[in-house]
Amino acid sequence: MKKYYVTTPIYYINDNPHIGHVYTTMAADIIARYRKSMGREVMFLTGTDENAVKIERAAKEKGLTTQQFVDQLAVQWEDYFKKFGLSFDDFIRTTQPRHAAAVRKAIQQLYDQGDVYKGSYEGWYCVPCETYFLESDLVDGKCPDCGRPVEKISEENYFFKLTGYRDKLLKHYDENPDFVMPKARFNEVYSVIKEGLRDVSFTRTGVDWGIKAPFDEKHVVYVWADALINYITAAGFESSPENFKNIWPADVHLVGKDIIRFHCIIWPAMLMALGLPLPKHIFAHGWWTCNGKKMSKSLGNFVKPHIEVENLVAVSGCKEELAQDAFRYFLFRELPFGEDGDFSRTNFEGRYNSDLANDLGNLLNRSQQMLQKNFDGIVPDGKILPEASEKFEETMKVFTERMEEFRFGQALEAIWGFINTLNTLIEVKKPWELVKQGRKEELADLHYTLTDGIRAISALVNPFIFNTAKILANAIGLDTPPAIAGLALGQLKPGTVTNKADVMFPRIQKKQNQPAEKPAEPQKVESVQQDEELMAIEDFQKFKFRVAKILNAEKVEGADKLLKLTIDIGTEQRTIAAGIAKFYKPEDLIGKTIVVVANLKPAKLRGIISQGMLLAATDTETGNVFVLSPEGPVVPGSMVK
C-alpha cells in the first residue's frame, strides 16, 4: 500500500509564522497522526517558498544576499513548527537543488510537448501577491486580492496552455465530487472553470532570483508554478522514481481559501499535462479574524500562537506543552474546519476551562483518586458497563466517519460525548455509596470501565492533543496511547498498576478585581396601538434586498437552530447563517432561490461570519418558518422592490 501523503502549502518566507500558518500545519499534523494510528505509513510535507521577487527585495533592504536571507529565515520557520511538536517528515525549501531539478524537468516536458509557448504580456503585476492582472481585473486601479498598488509590466513571457484543459478539468470534477472540499469551495471553483479559462504566464524576464527556464535562460520560472511543483519534488518526481510510485498522488493538499484557484485549477491542469495522477482531495480552509476584526500588519493584531501559549501558562499554571495542546484543541473544536472563524482569548480560556479542565481533567483526577482509595491504584477485574459500551460504539462510528471527512470539530465533539458519559457514570453509580454498601463487584465494574475508558480516550485524542494523550496513557500504566485501529473497550489488563498524574489543566480563576458583567436590563414592552411607530420611506430605502441562490447548505456544529448557507447574489458568493435548521433539511435548500438583505454589516454567529440575512415568515398559529422565494425564475442579484 502506498504511503498516505498529506501536504500544506509552502509558506512565503518573508512573513513571520502566525495563526494561519500554524493552523494549516496543525491540521496536516492531525491527519498524519490519525493515519499513523490507523496503521498507514505517512508522508507529511511542509516547507517554505523562497523564490519570490519580494523576498529578493527584502534581502536587499537587510543588506544580505538573498540566499543568506532565506537561509536564516528557513531555520526560524522550521524551528517554530518543531516547537509545537509538528511531526512533518520533510521540510522542503524551493531553493534546494532537488527542487530546482524537479522544476526544470517538469517545465522542459511541458515545453517539449507544446503546453508551454512563447508570447507577450502587457498588463499589471502585484509584487506581494506575485500575480498578473488584466486592466479589467483591478479594483479601483489596485490589486483585487490584497488592495495594494500594482506595477505596469510589458514583457515577453512563456505561457501555459490552461485553456486546453478546461473540458478535462470539468470532467474530473464531475466524476470526483469530493475532489475539492468543502462543497462550497468545489462549487466556487467549478463555476470559474465553466465560465472559461485563459492561458497563464509561466515565466518572467528581468528577474535574477529564482529557477531559470531550461529552454531559455533569460526567463525565470514564475513563482507560483515553481511553488506548486514542490509537491512532486518531495515525492521523488526527479530524484527517485521508485519512491514517487509509493507516494504520489497526494491524498490531500491542505490550502487556504485564498489560493484555491492555483491549486484547484492550474495545478490539476499541469498534472494532466505531465501525465500524472491528480491528488485525491484538495481541502481549502477558511480565515481567522481576531476579536471580530480582519488580521493585518497595520492593525498589528495577528494572533501569534507562541504568545497565546505563554499567556495561557501565565493565567492557568499549566505546563507549556499542555498549553500548546489547549491552543490546538481550541482551533479545531471552536469552528468547523473549512469555515472562517474568530479568535478571542475570552473564548479560548472559556473552552479551556469547560472542556479541558472540567470535563477531561476532572474525569482523570476523580477516577484516579477513587481508584487509589478503593483498589490501591490497581485496575480491578471488572466488566465494561453497558452504558459505556453502547456510547463507545456510537463514538467510534461517528469519530471515524468525521475524520475521513476532515470534520475535526465533530470528531472532537464525539470524543467529548464519551467523556461526558464516563463523568455521568460517576454521578449516577455513586461509587462512595457502593463502598458503604459493600457492593464490590459493581464498584470493580465501574472502576474498570472508567480506567479502560481513559485508555480509549488517550487513543482518540492523540491526533489532536498528543501531549495530553501521553499523560492519560501513562496515568493508567501504559507507555504510549494505543492505536486507533482495532481500538475497543475491555482491552486493559486487570492488575495493571496506575500512576498518579498531576493536575493537567488547572482552572483559570476569575480575577477578584474584575467587574462582573451587568445583567441585561429587562426591556419595557409597549402595547401595540394604532399610532405605533412607523418607518419613514427614506429609512426603508436603506435596505438592499437581493435575490440569491443557495449553492450549499450544512448544519452548524453545536447549534441546533443554525444552518450555514453559501449563496450566490450575482456579483459574488457569500456565507450567511440562518436559524431555520428545525424547519429545513440542508439538502432540501440547495438550489432554492431566496431573498436576502444584502447590505447588513457582517455578524459573527457561532464562529461563522454571516454576510447577510434571509427573509422568512413565521406562522403565528403553528410557529412554522417558511423561507420567502420568488414565484418564478429570477436571476441571482436581482433587486427586490
C-alpha positions as CSV (number, residue, x, y, z in Angstrom):
1,M,0.0,0.0,0.0
2,K,1.3,3.5,-0.9
3,K,2.1,6.0,1.8
4,Y,-0.6,8.4,2.8
5,Y,0.6,11.7,1.5
6,V,-0.6,14.9,3.2
7,T,0.8,18.4,2.4
8,T,0.5,22.0,3.5
9,P,1.1,24.9,1.1
10,I,4.7,26.2,1.3
11,Y,4.8,29.5,3.1
12,Y,6.3,32.8,1.9
13,I,9.4,33.0,4.0
14,N,9.4,36.8,4.5
15,D,6.3,36.5,6.7
16,N,6.5,35.6,10.4
17,P,4.6,32.5,11.4
18,H,1.1,33.3,12.7
19,I,-2.2,31.5,13.4
20,G,-2.9,30.9,9.7
21,H,0.3,29.1,9.0
22,V,0.2,27.1,12.3
23,Y,-3.5,26.2,11.8
24,T,-2.9,24.6,8.4
25,T,0.2,22.8,9.5
26,M,-1.5,21.6,12.7
27,A,-4.4,20.3,10.6
28,A,-1.9,18.3,8.5
29,D,-0.3,17.0,11.7
30,I,-3.7,15.8,13.0
31,I,-4.3,14.0,9.7
32,A,-0.8,12.4,9.8
33,R,-1.1,11.2,13.4
34,Y,-4.6,9.8,12.8
35,R,-3.4,7.9,9.7
36,K,-0.4,6.5,11.5
37,S,-2.7,5.4,14.3
38,M,-4.8,3.7,11.8
39,G,-1.8,1.7,10.6
40,R,-0.8,3.6,7.5
41,E,2.7,4.8,6.5
42,V,2.6,8.5,6.2
43,M,4.4,11.2,4.3
44,F,3.7,14.7,5.8
45,L,5.2,17.6,3.9
46,T,5.5,21.3,4.7
47,G,8.1,23.9,3.8
48,T,8.9,27.4,2.6
49,D,8.5,29.3,-0.7
50,E,11.7,31.3,-1.2
51,N,11.9,32.3,-4.9
52,A,9.6,35.3,-4.8
53,V,10.6,38.8,-6.1
54,K,9.5,40.4,-2.8
55,I,12.0,38.1,-1.0
56,E,14.8,39.4,-3.1
57,R,13.8,43.0,-2.4
58,A,13.5,42.3,1.4
59,A,17.0,40.8,1.4
60,K,18.5,43.9,-0.2
61,E,16.8,46.0,2.5
62,K,18.5,43.9,5.1
63,G,21.9,44.2,3.4
64,L,22.1,40.5,2.8
65,T,22.3,38.3,-0.3
66,T,19.0,36.6,-1.0
67,Q,20.4,33.2,-0.2
68,Q,21.8,34.4,3.2
69,F,18.4,35.9,3.9
70,V,16.3,32.8,3.2
71,D,18.8,30.5,5.0
72,Q,18.3,32.5,8.2
73,L,14.5,32.6,7.9
74,A,14.1,28.9,6.9
75,V,15.7,27.8,10.1
76,Q,13.4,30.0,12.1
77,W,10.3,28.6,10.4
78,E,11.3,25.0,10.8
79,D,12.2,25.5,14.5
80,Y,8.9,27.3,15.1
81,F,6.9,24.4,13.8
82,K,9.1,21.9,15.8
83,K,8.4,23.9,18.9
84,F,4.7,23.0,18.5
85,G,5.6,19.3,18.1
86,L,4.5,19.2,14.4
87,S,5.5,15.8,13.0
88,F,6.4,16.6,9.4
89,D,8.6,14.1,7.6
90,D,10.0,16.6,5.1
91,F,10.6,20.3,5.2
92,I,11.1,21.4,1.6
93,R,12.7,24.7,0.5
94,T,12.3,25.9,-3.0
95,T,15.9,27.0,-3.1
96,Q,17.1,23.4,-2.6
97,P,18.9,21.8,-5.6
98,R,16.4,18.8,-5.6
99,H,13.6,21.2,-6.2
100,A,15.3,23.2,-9.0
101,A,16.0,19.9,-10.7
102,A,12.4,18.8,-10.5
103,V,11.1,22.2,-11.7
104,R,13.4,22.1,-14.7
105,K,12.4,18.5,-15.6
106,A,8.6,19.4,-15.4
107,I,8.9,22.7,-17.3
108,Q,11.0,21.1,-20.0
109,Q,8.5,18.4,-20.6
110,L,5.6,20.8,-20.8
111,Y,7.6,22.9,-23.3
112,D,8.6,19.9,-25.4
113,Q,5.1,18.8,-25.8
114,G,3.7,22.2,-26.7
115,D,1.9,23.0,-23.4
116,V,4.2,26.0,-22.8
117,Y,4.7,28.6,-25.6
118,K,6.3,32.0,-26.0
119,G,4.1,35.1,-26.1
120,S,3.9,38.7,-25.0
121,Y,2.2,40.0,-21.9
122,E,1.2,43.6,-21.2
123,G,-0.8,44.3,-18.0
124,W,-0.4,44.7,-14.3
125,Y,1.6,42.9,-11.7
126,C,1.2,42.7,-7.9
127,V,4.5,42.1,-6.2
128,P,3.1,41.0,-2.8
129,C,0.7,38.5,-4.4
130,E,3.1,37.6,-7.2
131,T,0.2,37.7,-9.6
132,Y,-0.5,39.2,-13.1
133,F,-3.8,41.0,-13.7
134,L,-5.6,42.5,-16.7
135,E,-6.9,46.0,-16.5
136,S,-10.4,44.6,-16.1
137,D,-9.3,42.6,-13.0
138,L,-8.3,45.6,-11.0
139,V,-10.4,47.2,-8.3
140,D,-10.0,51.0,-8.2
141,G,-6.8,50.5,-10.0
142,K,-5.3,48.2,-7.4
143,C,-4.8,44.5,-6.8
144,P,-8.2,42.8,-6.4
145,D,-6.8,40.4,-3.9
146,C,-4.7,42.5,-1.4
147,G,-5.7,46.0,-2.4
148,R,-2.1,47.2,-2.9
149,P,-0.8,49.2,-5.8
150,V,0.2,47.2,-8.9
151,E,3.0,47.7,-11.4
152,K,2.6,48.2,-15.2
153,I,4.5,45.4,-17.0
154,S,5.2,44.7,-20.6
155,E,7.4,41.8,-21.3
156,E,7.9,38.6,-23.3
157,N,6.7,35.5,-21.4
158,Y,6.2,31.9,-21.8
159,F,2.6,30.8,-21.2
160,F,0.9,27.6,-20.0
161,K,-2.0,26.4,-22.2
162,L,-4.5,26.3,-19.4
163,T,-7.4,26.8,-21.9
164,G,-6.6,23.4,-23.4
165,Y,-7.6,21.6,-20.2
166,R,-10.9,23.2,-19.4
167,D,-13.0,20.2,-20.6
168,K,-10.7,17.7,-18.9
169,L,-11.0,19.6,-15.6
170,L,-14.8,19.7,-15.7
171,K,-14.9,16.0,-16.4
172,H,-12.7,15.3,-13.4
173,Y,-14.8,17.5,-11.2
174,D,-18.0,15.8,-12.4
175,E,-16.5,12.3,-11.8
176,N,-15.0,13.3,-8.4
177,P,-17.5,15.4,-6.4
178,D,-15.2,15.3,-3.3
179,F,-12.1,16.4,-5.2
180,V,-12.3,19.9,-3.7
181,M,-13.6,20.2,-0.2
182,P,-15.7,21.6,1.4
183,K,-18.6,21.6,-1.1
184,A,-18.8,25.4,-1.2
185,R,-15.2,25.6,-2.5
186,F,-15.9,22.9,-5.0
187,N,-18.9,24.9,-6.4
188,E,-16.9,28.1,-6.5
189,V,-14.0,26.6,-8.5
190,Y,-16.4,24.6,-10.8
191,S,-18.2,27.8,-11.7
192,V,-14.9,29.5,-12.5
193,I,-13.8,26.7,-14.8
194,K,-17.2,26.6,-16.5
195,E,-17.2,30.3,-17.2
196,G,-13.9,29.9,-19.1
197,L,-10.2,30.0,-18.5
198,R,-7.3,31.9,-20.0
199,D,-3.7,30.9,-20.5
200,V,-1.4,31.9,-17.7
201,S,2.2,33.4,-17.6
202,F,4.7,30.7,-16.7
203,T,7.9,32.7,-16.7
204,R,9.3,36.2,-16.1
205,T,12.2,38.2,-17.5
206,G,14.2,40.9,-15.8
207,V,14.4,38.8,-12.6
208,D,17.6,37.3,-11.3
209,W,16.3,35.4,-8.3
210,G,14.6,32.1,-9.0
211,I,14.8,29.0,-11.2
212,K,15.9,29.5,-14.8
213,A,13.8,28.1,-17.5
214,P,15.9,25.3,-19.1
215,F,14.8,26.1,-22.6
216,D,15.5,29.9,-22.3
217,E,18.0,31.1,-19.6
218,K,16.7,34.7,-19.9
219,H,13.5,33.6,-18.3
220,V,12.9,32.7,-14.6
221,V,10.0,30.3,-13.8
222,Y,7.1,32.2,-12.3
223,V,7.0,31.7,-8.6
224,W,3.5,30.1,-8.4
225,A,4.5,27.4,-11.0
226,D,7.7,26.8,-9.2
227,A,5.9,26.5,-5.8
228,L,3.2,24.1,-7.0
229,I,5.8,21.7,-8.2
230,N,7.2,21.3,-4.7
231,Y,4.6,18.6,-4.0
232,I,6.0,16.2,-6.6
233,T,9.6,17.3,-5.9
234,A,9.4,15.9,-2.3
235,A,7.6,12.7,-3.6
236,G,10.7,11.9,-5.8
237,F,9.5,13.1,-9.2
238,E,13.0,13.8,-10.4
239,S,15.2,12.2,-7.7
240,S,13.6,8.8,-7.1
241,P,11.1,7.2,-9.4
242,E,10.6,4.3,-7.1
243,N,9.7,6.5,-4.1
244,F,7.5,8.5,-6.4
245,K,5.4,5.5,-7.2
246,N,5.0,4.8,-3.4
247,I,4.0,8.4,-2.5
248,W,2.3,10.1,-5.4
249,P,-0.6,11.1,-5.8
250,A,-1.2,13.1,-2.7
251,D,-4.1,12.0,-0.6
252,V,-4.9,15.6,0.5
253,H,-3.4,19.0,-0.2
254,L,-4.4,21.4,2.6
255,V,-4.6,25.1,1.4
256,G,-6.1,28.4,2.5
257,K,-9.2,29.5,0.5
258,D,-7.2,32.4,-1.0
259,I,-5.0,30.1,-3.1
260,I,-7.7,27.7,-4.4
261,R,-7.5,28.8,-8.0
262,F,-3.8,28.0,-8.2
263,H,-4.3,24.6,-6.5
264,C,-7.7,23.6,-7.9
265,I,-7.4,24.8,-11.5
266,I,-3.8,25.4,-12.6
267,W,-2.1,22.6,-10.6
268,P,-4.5,19.8,-11.7
269,A,-4.1,21.1,-15.3
270,M,-0.3,20.9,-15.0
271,L,-0.5,17.4,-13.6
272,M,-2.8,16.4,-16.5
273,A,-0.3,17.8,-18.9
274,L,2.6,15.9,-17.2
275,G,0.6,12.7,-17.4
276,L,0.5,12.4,-13.6
277,P,-2.5,11.4,-11.4
278,L,-4.3,14.2,-9.5
279,P,-4.4,14.4,-5.7
280,K,-7.4,12.7,-4.2
281,H,-8.6,15.7,-2.2
282,I,-7.8,19.4,-2.0
283,F,-9.2,20.9,1.2
284,A,-9.5,24.6,1.5
285,H,-9.9,26.0,5.0
286,G,-11.2,29.5,5.9
287,W,-9.6,32.5,7.6
288,W,-9.2,33.6,11.2
289,T,-10.2,37.0,12.4
290,C,-9.2,38.4,15.8
291,N,-11.9,39.7,18.1
292,G,-14.1,40.2,15.1
293,K,-11.5,42.1,13.0
294,K,-9.5,41.0,10.0
295,M,-5.9,40.4,10.9
296,S,-3.4,42.9,9.3
297,K,0.0,44.3,9.8
298,S,-1.4,47.8,10.0
299,L,-3.7,46.8,12.9
300,G,-0.9,44.7,14.5
301,N,-3.5,42.1,15.5
302,F,-2.1,38.9,14.1
303,V,-2.6,36.1,16.5
304,K,0.8,34.6,17.4
305,P,0.5,31.1,18.7
306,H,3.5,31.2,21.0
307,I,2.2,34.4,22.7
308,E,-1.2,32.7,23.3
309,V,0.5,29.7,24.8
310,E,2.6,31.9,27.0
311,N,-0.4,33.8,28.2
312,L,-2.3,30.6,29.0
313,V,0.6,29.3,31.0
314,A,0.6,32.5,33.0
315,V,-3.1,32.7,33.8
316,S,-3.7,28.9,34.4
317,G,-0.4,27.5,35.6
318,C,-0.5,24.6,33.2
319,K,2.7,23.3,31.6
320,E,3.8,24.8,28.3
321,E,3.3,21.6,26.3
322,L,-0.3,21.3,27.6
323,A,-1.0,24.9,26.9
324,Q,0.1,24.1,23.3
325,D,-2.4,21.2,23.3
326,A,-5.1,23.5,24.6
327,F,-4.4,26.0,21.8
328,R,-4.5,23.3,19.3
329,Y,-7.7,21.8,20.7
330,F,-9.4,25.2,20.7
331,L,-8.6,25.9,17.0
332,F,-10.2,22.6,15.8
333,R,-13.0,22.4,18.3
334,E,-14.2,26.0,18.1
335,L,-15.4,26.0,14.5
336,P,-16.0,23.7,11.6
337,F,-12.7,23.1,9.6
338,G,-13.1,24.8,6.3
339,E,-15.0,27.8,7.6
340,D,-14.0,31.3,8.7
341,G,-13.7,31.8,12.4
342,D,-12.8,34.4,15.1
343,F,-10.2,34.0,17.7
344,S,-10.6,35.7,21.1
345,R,-8.8,34.9,24.4
346,T,-12.2,35.0,26.2
347,N,-13.4,32.1,24.1
348,F,-10.1,30.3,24.3
349,E,-9.9,30.4,28.0
350,G,-13.6,29.5,28.3
351,R,-13.1,26.4,26.2
352,Y,-10.0,25.6,28.2
353,N,-12.0,25.7,31.5
354,S,-15.1,23.9,30.3
355,D,-13.7,21.1,28.1
356,L,-10.2,20.5,29.3
357,A,-10.2,21.5,33.0
358,N,-13.7,20.4,33.8
359,D,-14.6,17.5,31.5
360,L,-11.3,15.8,30.7
361,G,-9.2,16.9,33.6
362,N,-11.9,16.1,36.2
363,L,-12.5,12.7,34.8
364,L,-8.9,11.7,35.2
365,N,-8.4,13.3,38.6
366,R,-11.6,11.9,40.2
367,S,-11.3,8.4,38.7
368,Q,-7.7,8.1,39.9
369,Q,-8.4,9.4,43.4
370,M,-11.2,6.9,43.8
371,L,-9.2,4.0,42.3
372,Q,-6.4,4.7,44.7
373,K,-8.7,4.8,47.6
374,N,-10.8,1.8,46.7
375,F,-8.3,-0.5,44.9
376,D,-4.8,0.9,45.9
377,G,-4.4,2.3,42.3
378,I,-4.6,-1.2,40.7
379,V,-7.0,-1.9,37.9
380,P,-9.7,-4.3,39.2
381,D,-11.0,-7.4,37.4
382,G,-14.3,-5.9,36.2
383,K,-16.7,-5.7,33.2
384,I,-17.4,-2.8,31.0
385,L,-20.7,-1.2,31.9
386,P,-23.3,-1.4,29.1
387,E,-23.9,2.4,29.1
388,A,-20.3,3.0,28.3
389,S,-20.1,0.2,25.8
390,E,-23.1,1.5,23.9
391,K,-21.8,5.1,23.9
392,F,-18.3,4.0,22.8
393,E,-19.6,2.1,19.7
394,E,-21.5,5.2,18.7
395,T,-18.5,7.4,19.4
396,M,-16.2,5.2,17.2
397,K,-18.6,5.2,14.3
398,V,-19.0,9.0,14.3
399,F,-15.4,9.7,15.0
400,T,-14.0,7.6,12.2
401,E,-16.6,9.0,9.7
402,R,-15.8,12.6,10.6
403,M,-12.1,12.1,10.5
404,E,-12.4,10.7,7.0
405,E,-14.3,13.8,6.0
406,F,-11.8,16.2,7.8
407,R,-14.6,17.3,10.1
408,F,-12.3,17.7,13.1
409,G,-14.7,19.6,15.3
410,Q,-17.4,16.9,15.0
411,A,-14.8,14.2,15.7
412,L,-13.8,16.0,18.9
413,E,-17.4,16.5,19.8
414,A,-18.0,12.8,19.5
415,I,-15.0,12.1,21.9
416,W,-16.3,14.6,24.4
417,G,-19.7,12.9,24.3
418,F,-18.0,9.7,25.5
419,I,-16.0,11.7,28.2
420,N,-19.3,13.1,29.4
421,T,-20.8,9.6,29.6
422,L,-18.0,8.5,31.9
423,N,-18.4,11.6,34.0
424,T,-22.1,10.9,34.3
425,L,-21.5,7.3,35.3
426,I,-19.6,8.6,38.4
427,E,-22.6,10.7,39.4
428,V,-25.2,8.0,38.6
429,K,-23.4,5.0,40.1
430,K,-22.1,6.9,43.2
431,P,-19.0,4.9,44.0
432,W,-18.9,6.3,47.5
433,E,-22.3,4.6,48.1
434,L,-21.2,1.4,46.6
435,V,-18.3,1.3,49.1
436,K,-20.6,1.9,52.0
437,Q,-22.9,-0.8,50.9
438,G,-20.1,-3.3,50.2
439,R,-21.1,-3.8,46.6
440,K,-17.6,-4.6,45.5
441,E,-18.4,-6.3,42.2
442,E,-20.3,-3.2,41.0
443,L,-17.5,-1.0,42.2
444,A,-15.0,-3.0,40.3
445,D,-17.0,-2.8,37.1
446,L,-17.3,1.0,37.5
447,H,-13.6,1.5,38.1
448,Y,-12.6,-0.9,35.3
449,T,-14.9,1.0,32.9
450,L,-13.6,4.4,33.9
451,T,-9.9,3.4,33.6
452,D,-10.3,1.5,30.4
453,G,-12.4,4.4,29.1
454,I,-9.5,6.7,29.8
455,R,-7.2,4.3,27.8
456,A,-9.6,4.6,24.8
457,I,-9.8,8.4,25.2
458,S,-6.0,8.6,25.1
459,A,-6.0,6.9,21.7
460,L,-8.8,9.1,20.3
461,V,-7.4,12.4,21.4
462,N,-3.8,11.6,20.4
463,P,-4.1,13.0,16.9
464,F,-5.3,16.3,18.4
465,I,-3.6,16.8,21.8
466,F,-0.7,14.3,21.8
467,N,1.0,15.6,25.0
468,T,-2.2,15.1,26.9
469,A,-2.8,11.7,25.4
470,K,0.6,10.5,26.6
471,I,-0.2,11.7,30.2
472,L,-3.5,9.9,30.1
473,A,-1.8,6.7,28.9
474,N,1.0,6.9,31.5
475,A,-1.6,7.5,34.2
476,I,-3.2,4.2,33.6
477,G,0.1,2.3,33.4
478,L,0.8,2.4,29.6
479,D,3.9,3.8,27.9
480,T,2.0,5.2,25.0
481,P,-1.6,5.6,23.8
482,P,-2.9,2.6,22.0
483,A,-3.5,2.7,18.3
484,I,-7.0,3.7,17.0
485,A,-7.0,0.8,14.6
486,G,-8.7,-2.1,16.4
487,L,-9.5,0.0,19.4
488,A,-12.2,-1.4,21.7
489,L,-13.3,-1.4,25.3
490,G,-12.2,-4.2,27.5
491,Q,-8.6,-4.4,26.4
492,L,-7.0,-3.1,29.6
493,K,-5.4,-5.9,31.6
494,P,-6.7,-6.3,35.1
495,G,-4.0,-5.9,37.7
496,T,-2.3,-3.0,35.8
497,V,-0.7,-0.6,38.3
498,T,-1.7,3.0,37.6
499,N,0.4,6.1,38.1
500,K,-0.9,9.2,39.9
501,A,-0.9,12.1,37.4
502,D,-0.6,15.8,38.4
503,V,-3.5,18.1,37.5
504,M,-3.1,18.7,33.8
505,F,-5.4,21.7,33.3
506,P,-5.7,23.9,36.4
507,R,-8.8,26.1,36.1
508,I,-8.4,29.7,35.2
509,Q,-9.8,31.6,38.1
510,K,-11.7,34.9,37.5
511,K,-9.7,37.8,38.9
512,Q,-11.0,39.2,42.1
513,N,-11.0,42.8,40.9
514,Q,-12.6,42.0,37.6
515,P,-16.1,43.6,37.5
516,A,-18.9,41.2,36.9
517,E,-20.8,41.7,33.8
518,K,-24.0,43.6,34.3
519,P,-27.1,41.5,33.7
520,A,-29.2,42.8,30.8
521,E,-31.9,45.1,32.0
522,P,-35.4,43.9,31.1
523,Q,-36.8,45.8,28.2
524,K,-40.1,47.6,28.6
525,V,-42.7,46.1,26.3
526,E,-45.1,48.6,25.0
527,S,-48.6,47.7,23.9
528,V,-49.3,47.8,20.2
529,Q,-51.6,50.7,19.4
530,Q,-52.9,52.3,16.2
531,D,-50.3,55.1,16.5
532,E,-47.4,52.7,16.8
533,E,-44.0,54.0,15.5
534,L,-43.8,53.9,11.7
535,M,-40.8,53.9,9.5
536,A,-40.1,56.7,7.0
537,I,-39.8,55.6,3.4
538,E,-36.2,57.1,3.4
539,D,-35.3,54.6,6.2
540,F,-36.8,51.7,4.4
541,Q,-34.9,52.5,1.3
542,K,-31.6,52.0,3.1
543,F,-32.3,48.2,3.0
544,K,-30.9,46.5,-0.1
545,F,-32.9,43.3,-0.9
546,R,-31.5,40.9,-3.4
547,V,-32.5,37.6,-4.9
548,A,-30.0,34.9,-4.1
549,K,-29.5,31.3,-5.0
550,I,-28.4,28.7,-2.3
551,L,-25.3,26.8,-3.6
552,N,-24.6,24.8,-0.4
553,A,-26.2,24.3,3.0
554,E,-24.9,22.4,6.1
555,K,-25.6,22.2,9.8
556,V,-23.5,24.2,12.2
557,E,-21.7,22.2,14.9
558,G,-23.2,22.8,18.4
559,A,-26.1,24.9,17.1
560,D,-29.4,23.1,16.8
561,K,-31.1,26.0,15.1
562,L,-28.5,27.3,12.7
563,L,-27.7,26.3,9.1
564,K,-24.7,27.7,7.2
565,L,-25.7,28.7,3.7
566,T,-23.4,29.6,0.8
567,I,-25.3,31.8,-1.6
568,D,-24.8,33.5,-5.0
569,I,-26.0,37.1,-5.0
570,G,-25.0,37.7,-8.6
571,T,-21.8,39.7,-8.0
572,E,-20.2,37.3,-5.5
573,Q,-20.7,34.3,-3.3
574,R,-21.4,34.9,0.4
575,T,-21.9,32.9,3.6
576,I,-24.9,33.5,5.8
577,A,-26.1,31.8,9.0
578,A,-29.9,31.2,9.2
579,G,-31.9,30.0,12.2
580,I,-34.0,27.6,10.2
581,A,-32.4,24.2,10.9
582,K,-35.6,22.9,12.7
583,F,-37.7,23.5,9.6
584,Y,-35.5,22.7,6.7
585,K,-33.0,19.9,5.9
586,P,-29.8,21.2,4.3
587,E,-30.1,19.1,1.2
588,D,-33.7,20.5,0.6
589,L,-32.4,24.1,0.3
590,I,-29.6,23.6,-2.3
591,G,-30.7,25.3,-5.5
592,K,-33.5,27.2,-3.8
593,T,-34.0,30.9,-4.8
594,I,-34.4,33.2,-1.8
595,V,-34.4,36.9,-0.8
596,V,-31.7,38.4,1.4
597,V,-30.9,41.7,3.0
598,A,-27.6,42.3,1.3
599,N,-26.2,45.4,2.9
600,L,-26.1,44.4,6.6
601,K,-22.7,44.5,8.4
602,P,-21.2,41.0,8.8
603,A,-22.0,39.4,12.1
604,K,-20.4,36.5,13.9
605,L,-22.7,33.6,14.8
606,R,-21.2,30.5,16.4
607,G,-17.8,31.3,14.8
608,I,-19.3,31.9,11.3
609,I,-19.1,35.3,9.7
610,S,-22.6,35.8,8.4
611,Q,-22.8,38.3,5.5
612,G,-26.5,38.9,5.2
613,M,-29.9,37.8,6.3
614,L,-32.5,35.7,4.5
615,L,-36.2,36.7,4.7
616,A,-38.6,34.2,6.2
617,A,-42.2,34.2,7.5
618,T,-43.3,32.6,10.8
619,D,-46.8,31.3,11.0
620,T,-48.4,32.9,14.1
621,E,-50.5,29.8,14.8
622,T,-48.1,26.9,14.2
623,G,-44.8,28.6,14.7
624,N,-43.5,27.0,11.4
625,V,-41.0,29.0,9.4
626,F,-41.2,29.4,5.6
627,V,-38.3,30.9,3.6
628,L,-39.6,33.6,1.1
629,S,-39.0,32.8,-2.5
630,P,-39.9,34.5,-5.8
631,E,-42.8,32.8,-7.6
632,G,-40.9,32.5,-10.8
633,P,-37.3,32.1,-12.0
634,V,-35.2,35.2,-11.2
635,V,-31.5,35.8,-11.8
636,P,-29.4,36.0,-8.6
637,G,-28.5,39.6,-7.8
638,S,-31.9,41.0,-9.0
639,M,-33.2,43.8,-6.8
640,V,-36.4,43.3,-4.7
641,K,-38.5,46.5,-4.7
